[in-house]
Amino acid sequence: MRNLIKSKGGLNKENLLIILMIFSLIMIPLPHVYTSISFILLVVVWGYYFLLTKRYKNINYSLSYTLLPVLIGLFYCLSYFWSIEPSVTLEVIKTKIPLIVYPIILLNFPKISPKKTKYIFCCLIFAIALVDIWIITKSYQHYRIYRDLEIFFYHNLSNQIDLNAIYLSAFNAITIFILIFKKNIFNSHNFRLVLIVFFCFTTFLLSSKMIIFTCFFSIFISNFFLNQNKIKFIIKYSLIAITISIAAINTKVFSQRVNKLFQTDIEKIWTSNNFNNLVVDGISIRILQYKLFFEIIKEEPSKFLFGYGLGAHKQKLNEKYLQFNIISKTKEFDTIQGLDFHNQYLCTFMSIGLIGFTLLISFFVRFLFNSIKKQQILQISVCVFWMLVFLTEMYLERQRGVMFFLTTMYIVHITSNKQNDEVSYIRH
């Protein structure tokens, strides 16, 4: 950060914007008020820079990177006019403002040199490392008193900073991608390896099955596209997958969570309408929500195109919970009423219909296609990661989630360089 201020031109407009971008990144794991402040500061300073330099004469309106996400955000806001609960929609519209503003800002940002790219990634890496060290330290202090090992796993660990384990796992996963594919961030190869091991270890402690699988699969698929010796590559990753699986099986908390998947009666949930004895856990509720989604769409096909409105779809979901008398019998859910979809695609479909769903899919497809075409492996990994995470989590329904999703997607895009070491990593 000091080097940015001391660089040529001192703390000029461009460097100030980069500092504010870094500030926005490192504020995301913290309480929402800090995320909001960092976002407002970035918007104000960028707006001043945009007008002062007359960038509006050559504004970037890229379909892949600008128009599609902006259209998604606008469609969310416009859903107020057909929402079945306009007051609810109006209340949550503020969470979609970054979805409209951020793509415009980041795609019309001052040119970022490779050196400044290092600063951005390094600050993100160290910020997440500090968060991880803090929660592990706090958990250890708890363990010294109560001797409870579960404090080191899943939500018990992430709750040390009042953060969802899935969110924190995603933060760690992004840093792992950066460290693996941006090999020149640190001069010391050993230091980079230590950081990779540390973030992998923390991700393992957070015990998110989906994030661990998605992180591994994203790295695998992005390498597979560009690797020339595919047989050797598959053997190598198969051995890594077996090693990870063995380690997971021997971890009590993680193995218990995996066992729930095999204990869930998927066929009964999908075919039966009697849920009086259903044990509602993380797996069964997701399967049940798929079932309820299709029932809701079938009952009101008129909502297929535009949806029920932002946030208003929860009313229909709650009606189904009541209809089937679904009551939680586990500590994982205090109540089922108000529990939203554990799937961003379903949530988007219910909120803004087929149109919004198509826009979201189109954004991912075009981003991924362009990344493969340009052989940008970091972009491929991040894109595949978010595409899969959206199957079980709803990052676009929280301001923190929107900010982190957009920032990571666009940072790896605008800081990409044809001469970087990503492609060489694959070919060697």
C-alpha positions as CSV (number, residue, x, y, z in Angstrom):
1,M,0.0,0.0,0.0
2,R,2.9,2.4,0.9
3,N,4.5,1.6,-2.5
4,L,1.3,2.7,-4.3
5,I,1.3,6.0,-2.5
6,K,5.0,6.5,-3.2
7,S,4.8,5.4,-6.8
8,K,5.2,7.8,-9.7
9,G,2.7,10.6,-9.4
10,G,2.2,10.0,-5.7
11,L,-1.4,9.4,-4.5
12,N,-3.0,10.2,-7.8
13,K,-6.5,9.4,-8.9
14,E,-5.6,6.0,-10.3
15,N,-3.7,4.9,-7.3
16,L,-6.5,6.1,-4.9
17,L,-9.0,4.0,-6.9
18,I,-6.8,1.0,-6.6
19,I,-6.4,1.5,-2.9
20,L,-10.2,1.8,-2.5
21,M,-10.6,-1.4,-4.5
22,I,-8.2,-3.1,-2.1
23,F,-10.1,-1.6,0.8
24,S,-13.4,-3.0,-0.6
25,L,-11.9,-6.4,-0.9
26,I,-10.5,-6.7,2.6
27,M,-13.7,-5.2,4.1
28,I,-15.9,-8.0,2.7
29,P,-15.4,-10.5,5.5
30,L,-16.2,-7.9,8.1
31,P,-19.6,-6.7,9.3
32,H,-21.9,-5.2,6.6
33,V,-21.5,-1.6,7.6
34,Y,-17.8,-1.7,6.6
35,T,-18.7,-3.3,3.2
36,S,-21.2,-0.6,2.6
37,I,-18.8,2.2,3.5
38,S,-16.1,0.8,1.2
39,F,-18.6,0.5,-1.6
40,I,-19.8,4.1,-1.3
41,L,-16.3,5.5,-1.1
42,L,-15.3,3.6,-4.3
43,V,-18.4,4.7,-6.2
44,V,-17.9,8.4,-5.2
45,V,-14.2,8.5,-6.0
46,W,-14.7,6.6,-9.3
47,G,-17.6,8.9,-10.3
48,Y,-15.3,11.9,-9.8
49,Y,-12.5,10.3,-11.8
50,F,-14.9,9.2,-14.5
51,L,-16.3,12.7,-15.0
52,L,-12.9,14.5,-14.6
53,T,-11.1,12.3,-17.2
54,K,-14.2,12.3,-19.5
55,R,-14.1,8.5,-19.6
56,Y,-17.9,8.6,-20.5
57,K,-16.8,9.3,-24.1
58,N,-15.3,5.8,-24.4
59,I,-17.3,3.8,-21.8
60,N,-17.0,0.0,-22.0
61,Y,-20.4,-1.6,-22.7
62,S,-19.1,-5.1,-23.1
63,L,-22.0,-7.6,-23.4
64,S,-20.2,-10.3,-21.6
65,Y,-18.9,-8.3,-18.7
66,T,-21.1,-5.2,-18.4
67,L,-24.5,-5.4,-19.9
68,L,-25.5,-8.9,-18.7
69,P,-24.9,-8.4,-14.9
70,V,-26.4,-4.8,-15.1
71,L,-29.5,-6.2,-16.8
72,I,-29.8,-8.8,-14.0
73,G,-29.6,-6.1,-11.4
74,L,-32.1,-3.9,-13.2
75,F,-34.5,-6.7,-13.7
76,Y,-34.4,-7.5,-10.0
77,C,-35.3,-3.8,-9.2
78,L,-38.0,-3.7,-11.9
79,S,-39.6,-6.8,-10.3
80,Y,-41.1,-4.4,-7.8
81,F,-43.8,-3.6,-10.4
82,W,-45.1,-7.2,-10.6
83,S,-44.1,-8.4,-7.2
84,I,-46.7,-10.2,-5.1
85,E,-45.2,-8.5,-2.0
86,P,-44.0,-5.0,-3.2
87,S,-43.0,-3.9,0.3
88,V,-40.7,-6.9,0.7
89,T,-39.2,-6.3,-2.7
90,L,-38.6,-2.6,-2.0
91,E,-36.9,-3.5,1.3
92,V,-34.2,-5.7,-0.3
93,I,-33.6,-3.8,-3.6
94,K,-30.6,-2.1,-2.0
95,T,-28.7,-5.4,-2.0
96,K,-28.9,-5.4,-5.8
97,I,-27.4,-1.9,-6.3
98,P,-23.8,-3.3,-6.5
99,L,-25.0,-5.7,-9.2
100,I,-25.8,-2.7,-11.4
101,V,-23.0,-0.3,-10.4
102,Y,-20.0,-2.6,-9.8
103,P,-19.7,-4.0,-13.4
104,I,-19.7,-0.5,-14.8
105,I,-17.0,0.7,-12.4
106,L,-14.7,-2.2,-12.7
107,L,-15.0,-2.5,-16.5
108,N,-14.2,1.3,-16.8
109,F,-11.3,1.3,-14.3
110,P,-7.9,2.8,-14.8
111,K,-5.4,0.4,-16.4
112,I,-3.8,-1.8,-13.7
113,S,-0.2,-2.7,-14.2
114,P,1.2,-6.1,-13.4
115,K,3.0,-4.6,-10.4
116,K,-0.3,-3.1,-9.0
117,T,-2.0,-6.4,-9.7
118,K,0.4,-8.0,-7.2
119,Y,-0.6,-5.4,-4.6
120,I,-4.3,-6.1,-5.0
121,F,-3.9,-9.9,-4.7
122,C,-1.3,-9.7,-1.9
123,C,-3.6,-7.5,0.2
124,L,-6.5,-9.9,-0.3
125,I,-4.4,-12.9,0.6
126,F,-3.0,-11.3,3.8
127,A,-6.5,-10.0,4.8
128,I,-8.0,-13.5,4.6
129,A,-4.9,-15.0,6.3
130,L,-5.4,-12.6,9.2
131,V,-9.1,-13.6,9.5
132,D,-8.2,-17.3,9.5
133,I,-5.5,-16.8,12.1
134,W,-7.9,-14.8,14.3
135,I,-10.7,-17.4,14.3
136,I,-8.3,-20.3,14.9
137,T,-6.7,-18.4,17.8
138,K,-10.1,-17.6,19.3
139,S,-11.2,-21.2,18.9
140,Y,-8.0,-22.4,20.6
141,Q,-8.7,-20.1,23.6
142,H,-12.2,-21.6,23.8
143,Y,-10.7,-25.1,23.5
144,R,-8.2,-24.5,26.4
145,I,-11.2,-23.9,28.7
146,Y,-13.8,-26.4,27.5
147,R,-11.7,-29.0,25.7
148,D,-14.3,-29.1,22.9
149,L,-12.7,-30.0,19.5
150,E,-15.8,-29.1,17.6
151,I,-15.0,-25.4,18.1
152,F,-12.4,-25.8,15.3
153,F,-14.9,-26.9,12.7
154,Y,-17.6,-25.6,10.4
155,H,-19.9,-22.8,11.8
156,N,-18.3,-23.1,15.3
157,L,-15.1,-21.9,13.8
158,S,-16.4,-19.2,11.5
159,N,-18.8,-17.9,14.2
160,Q,-15.7,-16.5,15.9
161,I,-16.2,-13.5,13.6
162,D,-20.0,-13.9,13.1
163,L,-19.5,-15.2,9.5
164,N,-21.1,-18.1,7.8
165,A,-18.7,-21.0,7.2
166,I,-19.6,-21.2,3.5
167,Y,-18.7,-17.6,3.0
168,L,-15.4,-17.9,4.7
169,S,-14.6,-21.1,2.8
170,A,-15.3,-19.3,-0.4
171,F,-12.9,-16.5,0.6
172,N,-10.2,-19.1,1.2
173,A,-10.9,-20.9,-2.0
174,I,-10.4,-17.7,-4.1
175,T,-7.0,-17.1,-2.4
176,I,-6.0,-20.7,-3.2
177,F,-6.8,-20.1,-6.9
178,I,-4.7,-16.9,-6.9
179,L,-1.7,-18.5,-5.2
180,I,-1.7,-21.5,-7.5
181,F,-2.1,-19.7,-10.8
182,K,-0.4,-16.4,-10.1
183,K,3.0,-17.9,-9.4
184,N,4.9,-14.6,-9.5
185,I,3.0,-12.9,-6.7
186,F,5.7,-13.7,-4.1
187,N,9.4,-14.0,-4.8
188,S,9.7,-17.0,-2.4
189,H,8.3,-20.2,-3.8
190,N,8.3,-21.8,-0.4
191,F,6.4,-19.0,1.2
192,R,3.7,-19.4,-1.5
193,L,3.5,-23.1,-0.8
194,V,3.1,-22.5,2.9
195,L,0.2,-20.1,2.3
196,I,-1.5,-22.6,0.0
197,V,-1.2,-25.3,2.6
198,F,-2.5,-22.9,5.3
199,F,-5.5,-21.9,3.3
200,C,-6.3,-25.5,2.3
201,F,-6.0,-26.5,6.0
202,T,-8.4,-23.7,7.1
203,T,-10.9,-24.6,4.3
204,F,-10.7,-28.2,5.5
205,L,-11.5,-27.1,9.1
206,L,-14.5,-25.1,7.8
207,S,-15.8,-28.4,6.5
208,S,-18.0,-27.2,3.7
209,K,-18.4,-30.2,1.5
210,M,-19.5,-28.2,-1.5
211,I,-16.7,-25.6,-1.3
212,I,-14.0,-28.3,-0.9
213,F,-15.4,-30.3,-3.8
214,T,-15.9,-27.2,-5.9
215,C,-12.5,-25.8,-5.2
216,F,-10.8,-29.1,-6.2
217,F,-13.1,-29.6,-9.3
218,S,-12.5,-26.0,-10.5
219,I,-8.8,-26.4,-10.4
220,F,-9.1,-29.8,-12.1
221,I,-11.4,-28.6,-14.9
222,S,-9.5,-25.4,-15.7
223,N,-6.2,-27.4,-15.9
224,F,-7.8,-30.1,-17.9
225,F,-8.9,-27.7,-20.7
226,L,-5.3,-26.5,-21.3
227,N,-3.1,-29.4,-20.3
228,Q,-1.5,-31.3,-23.1
229,N,-0.7,-34.5,-21.3
230,K,-4.2,-35.3,-20.2
231,I,-3.6,-39.0,-19.1
232,K,-0.8,-38.0,-16.8
233,F,-2.8,-35.1,-15.5
234,I,-5.9,-37.3,-14.7
235,I,-3.7,-39.8,-12.8
236,K,-2.1,-37.0,-10.8
237,Y,-5.4,-35.5,-9.8
238,S,-6.9,-38.9,-9.0
239,L,-4.2,-39.5,-6.5
240,I,-4.7,-36.1,-4.9
241,A,-8.5,-36.8,-4.7
242,I,-7.9,-40.1,-3.0
243,T,-5.6,-38.5,-0.5
244,I,-8.1,-35.8,0.3
245,S,-10.9,-38.3,0.7
246,I,-8.9,-40.5,3.1
247,A,-8.1,-37.4,5.2
248,A,-11.7,-36.4,5.2
249,I,-13.0,-39.8,6.3
250,N,-10.7,-39.8,9.3
251,T,-12.0,-36.4,10.4
252,K,-15.0,-36.8,12.7
253,V,-16.9,-33.6,12.0
254,F,-16.4,-33.7,8.2
255,S,-17.1,-37.5,8.0
256,Q,-20.4,-36.9,9.9
257,R,-21.5,-34.3,7.5
258,V,-20.7,-36.5,4.5
259,N,-22.5,-39.5,6.1
260,K,-25.7,-37.3,6.2
261,L,-25.7,-37.4,2.4
262,F,-25.9,-41.2,2.3
263,Q,-28.4,-41.4,5.2
264,T,-30.8,-39.0,3.4
265,D,-33.8,-40.9,1.9
266,I,-33.8,-39.0,-1.4
267,E,-36.5,-41.1,-3.0
268,K,-38.9,-40.7,-0.1
269,I,-38.5,-36.9,-0.1
270,W,-39.0,-36.7,-3.9
271,T,-42.0,-39.0,-4.2
272,S,-43.8,-38.7,-0.9
273,N,-46.1,-35.9,0.3
274,N,-46.0,-37.0,3.9
275,F,-43.1,-35.2,5.7
276,N,-44.3,-35.4,9.3
277,N,-41.3,-37.6,10.3
278,L,-38.8,-35.9,8.0
279,V,-35.6,-35.0,9.7
280,V,-34.7,-31.7,8.2
281,D,-31.0,-31.3,7.7
282,G,-28.8,-29.5,5.1
283,I,-29.2,-32.3,2.5
284,S,-32.9,-33.1,2.8
285,I,-34.0,-29.5,2.8
286,R,-32.2,-28.9,-0.5
287,I,-33.8,-31.9,-2.1
288,L,-37.2,-30.9,-0.7
289,Q,-36.8,-27.3,-2.1
290,Y,-36.2,-28.7,-5.6
291,K,-39.5,-30.6,-5.2
292,L,-41.4,-27.5,-3.9
293,F,-39.9,-25.4,-6.7
294,F,-41.4,-27.5,-9.5
295,E,-44.7,-27.7,-7.6
296,I,-44.9,-23.9,-7.3
297,I,-44.0,-23.4,-11.0
298,K,-46.6,-26.0,-12.1
299,E,-49.4,-24.4,-10.0
300,E,-48.8,-20.9,-11.4
301,P,-47.3,-21.1,-15.0
302,S,-48.2,-17.5,-15.5
303,K,-45.2,-16.6,-13.2
304,F,-42.8,-18.7,-15.3
305,L,-41.5,-15.7,-17.4
306,F,-41.2,-12.9,-14.8
307,G,-41.3,-14.7,-11.4
308,Y,-42.9,-13.5,-8.1
309,G,-40.6,-10.5,-7.5
310,L,-37.4,-10.0,-5.6
311,G,-37.7,-11.5,-2.1
312,A,-41.4,-12.0,-2.5
313,H,-41.0,-15.7,-3.7
314,K,-40.4,-16.6,0.0
315,Q,-44.2,-16.2,0.5
316,K,-44.9,-19.0,-1.9
317,L,-42.2,-21.2,-0.4
318,N,-43.6,-20.6,3.1
319,E,-47.0,-21.6,1.9
320,K,-45.6,-24.9,0.8
321,Y,-43.8,-25.5,4.1
322,L,-47.2,-25.0,5.8
323,Q,-49.1,-27.2,3.3
324,F,-46.8,-30.1,4.0
325,N,-46.5,-29.4,7.7
326,I,-42.7,-29.4,7.6
327,I,-41.2,-28.8,11.0
328,S,-37.5,-28.9,11.9
329,K,-36.4,-31.6,14.3
330,T,-32.7,-30.8,14.4
331,K,-30.6,-28.1,15.9
332,E,-29.4,-27.0,12.4
333,F,-32.7,-25.2,11.7
334,D,-34.7,-23.5,14.4
335,T,-37.6,-23.1,12.1
336,I,-38.4,-23.9,8.5
337,Q,-40.6,-20.8,7.9
338,G,-38.7,-18.2,6.1
339,L,-35.9,-20.5,5.0
340,D,-35.0,-19.5,1.4
341,F,-33.8,-21.7,-1.4
342,H,-30.2,-23.1,-1.0
343,N,-29.7,-22.5,-4.7
344,Q,-29.0,-19.2,-6.4
345,Y,-30.4,-20.4,-9.8
346,L,-33.7,-21.5,-8.2
347,C,-33.9,-18.3,-6.2
348,T,-33.3,-16.2,-9.3
349,F,-35.9,-18.1,-11.3
350,M,-38.5,-17.7,-8.6
351,S,-37.7,-13.9,-8.2
352,I,-37.4,-12.8,-11.8
353,G,-38.5,-15.8,-13.8
354,L,-37.0,-17.4,-16.9
355,I,-35.7,-14.1,-18.2
356,G,-33.6,-13.4,-15.1
357,F,-32.4,-17.0,-15.0
358,T,-31.4,-16.9,-18.7
359,L,-29.4,-13.7,-18.1
360,L,-27.5,-15.2,-15.2
361,I,-26.7,-18.4,-17.2
362,S,-25.7,-16.3,-20.2
363,F,-23.3,-14.2,-18.0
364,F,-21.5,-17.3,-16.8
365,V,-21.4,-19.0,-20.2
366,R,-20.0,-16.0,-22.0
367,F,-17.4,-15.3,-19.2
368,L,-16.3,-18.9,-19.3
369,F,-16.2,-19.0,-23.1
370,N,-14.0,-15.9,-23.3
371,S,-11.7,-17.2,-20.5
372,I,-11.1,-20.5,-22.3
373,K,-10.6,-18.7,-25.6
374,K,-7.9,-16.4,-24.1
375,Q,-6.5,-19.3,-22.0
376,Q,-6.8,-17.4,-18.8
377,I,-6.8,-20.3,-16.3
378,L,-7.4,-18.2,-13.2
379,Q,-10.5,-16.7,-14.8
380,I,-11.7,-20.2,-15.7
381,S,-11.2,-21.5,-12.2
382,V,-13.0,-18.6,-10.6
383,C,-15.9,-18.8,-13.0
384,V,-16.4,-22.6,-12.7
385,F,-16.1,-22.2,-8.9
386,W,-19.0,-19.7,-8.7
387,M,-21.1,-21.6,-11.2
388,L,-21.0,-24.6,-8.9
389,V,-21.3,-22.8,-5.6
390,F,-24.5,-21.2,-6.9
391,L,-26.0,-24.7,-6.9
392,T,-26.1,-24.7,-3.1
393,E,-25.7,-21.1,-2.0
394,M,-27.3,-17.8,-2.7
395,Y,-24.5,-15.2,-2.9
396,L,-26.7,-12.7,-4.9
397,E,-29.2,-12.4,-2.0
398,R,-26.8,-10.6,0.4
399,Q,-24.8,-7.4,-0.2
400,R,-21.6,-9.1,1.0
401,G,-22.2,-12.0,-1.4
402,V,-22.9,-9.7,-4.4
403,M,-19.7,-7.7,-3.6
404,F,-17.5,-10.7,-3.2
405,F,-18.9,-12.5,-6.3
406,L,-18.5,-9.5,-8.6
407,T,-15.2,-8.3,-7.2
408,T,-13.5,-11.6,-7.6
409,M,-15.0,-12.2,-11.1
410,Y,-13.9,-8.8,-12.4
411,I,-10.6,-8.5,-10.6
412,V,-9.3,-11.7,-12.3
413,H,-10.6,-10.3,-15.6
414,I,-9.2,-6.8,-15.5
415,T,-5.9,-7.8,-14.0
416,S,-5.3,-10.5,-16.6
417,N,-2.3,-10.2,-18.8
418,K,-1.4,-12.2,-21.9
419,Q,2.2,-12.3,-20.8
420,N,1.4,-13.6,-17.3
421,D,2.5,-17.0,-16.0
422,E,-0.8,-18.7,-16.1
423,V,-0.5,-20.5,-19.4
424,S,3.1,-21.3,-18.8
425,Y,2.0,-23.0,-15.6
426,I,-0.1,-25.4,-17.7
427,R,2.4,-26.1,-20.4
428,H,5.2,-26.9,-18.1
